[in-house]
Structure formats: C-alpha cells, structure tokens
C-alpha cells in the first residue's frame, strides 16, 4: 500500500434508540474503511447500511484480486484507479439497496448514507453520499472534508440559513442524496495527499449533532491511539445526550515522506473541500 495506518472503530445504538442502524465496513488489509447510516422503517435501515458496507468492501477486495473487474458506471477521468473503483463500489451498493427495496414491500423506501476512505500510496480517496462526514486533524487543526448532502446544509451554502439556524432546524434529517432512493446516485469524490501524522475521522451524524468541532478535535488530539479516540468520541456523544446511533472510525496515518508536495496537502483537482460528483 505504501501507507501505514493505525485505526480504531466504535459503534453504539445511543441512549434513546433500541437498534443500531449504523454499519461499519473494514478491510484493513487494503486500508479501506467504510461507514453507513441506514434509514427506513422497521429494521430496514439496518439492512440498507449493512448492504452498503458489505457491497463496497467486497467489490473493492474483488478488484484487488482481479484488476480487470468491470467498473459500475462510466470511468472517471483524471483520478487514480483506487478512487474510480471506490466510486464504482458505491454505485453498486446503491443499486443493490434499490433493488432489494423494490423487491420487498417491507423494505420499500429504505436507504442510507455512506462515507468511505481508501488509503493508498500516501493518498486518500474519499467518497460520500448523504450526511455522514469525514474530518481531518492535522497539526491540531480540525477540518471537515465532506459537505453534507442535506437540505439545511444546502441552505447554509446558499446563504439562506446561518450555521446556528441550521443546527436548530427541524429539517436536519432531510437528505438531498442517499443510497437506494433511486436506481442511480451521484457520488462525491475527493482525493488528497497525506502528511505524516494526519488523523482521519469518519462518523455518523449521531456524533456531529452532539459534539462541537472543538470537542472532536480535543478527543482526537489527546488520545494515545486510534481506538482510544474512537471510544472517547462515542462516549462523549452518549454523555451529551446520545439521541441517535453514533459511530466513529479513526485512522492515523504514518506514510513515508513524499517531499514538499505533501506539505500542500492537496492534489491539483481538489476543489474547495467539496469534491466532484460522479
């Protein structure tokens, strides 16, 4: 891989809900980490998130074994093969969830979010759909690397709502994009160069609705290792209310030095942290 990582994971139902609709997909042998937050009545959200993580991990593993494995959807120009394959895997997951929902009246309308990080050759391929997020802690500074595909986030981006108004909005759960809603989905993809010591956090909204950026940064910065950080974040979210399922995947990187370009921390095609959709 060319990138050494230390990772920790934790997922919890929270203090209010009986079942956990978050799902984590881990393939540490290829440095791939996936998180999905399911939605739907009964146990359908749980089904959707499990289908998402398992499909993505399986597709990416199969490609590592068979590089000629066909892509799902059109190839993406100007990105690494790893990034293109990650988008392919998410497109496949969307199709699998959509078809499963169409075949069962009980699962009709189920879906989910996804955020996936694939570390390879000092690069991070980051793809997402929905409002599960990715953050990076570098030099003590926390930066949100994804932009929520949600109604209130779009209103904030357009200047129609303030951040404070968005946090109080009753429409926080309204997503503009999710897996399984339609037969095809637009996936937002970013690529980044890694700097030694970068910490990447993938999390469901059960975490970010309970904790501030300052609390998240402190937990990531003060933990001795990634597992301690993941445990601490989930515990803090539950202490703050735990009104939703809460999940965290924390990955610390120790890549080999790649020269001055690593200090830039961005590839030429990186667009203001929001990524391109495919």
C-alpha angles and dihedrals in degrees: 000000000000091000124090116205139183113206140186131185137194133171127180136175091229128227100292110037123071099210132043114232093180118101131193125207116197129185102164092168088070096028094246122146126181134183127187131182111204129215132194141086126290108002093326095109090056090050093050096049092047091050089050098052096040094047094049095047093045094049093050093046091050090052091053088055094041114027090186092064107133119254121240107237128351121333115255118238121225100016134100121270088246092058093046090051092049091055089047090054093051091048088053091049090052091052093047093051093044093051093046090052092048091053096053128051090204092057097042110133096018118142144136151205126256137197118179133183124194118186117203134152095349089308132112120214107198124185131171148169122192129002104313104116145217123210133184125211111201123167091346093306119118119211128182106229098189133056117220117249090219137121096244093045090053090050089052091049090052092049093245095116132032121229089252093051090048091054090054096043120119088214096068091114095056108108125198091199132027139154117265099017094104134014090255132034137194111237120203112222131190131176125203139177113237127231120209109269097024113150118208121198124195114189146163122241090258086078101042094047091057103039134053123228089254092055092048092048093049093050092049094044098046099045118103092220142000096268092053089050093051092047092048094049093052092045091051092049091052091047089052092056109292092218094159139029109284128205136170136184113190121192124183117196131214103177124171113265112271100185135250094329089070089064089062089060094201138087119229092255096052108121117205092301093290100095131206125286122229 
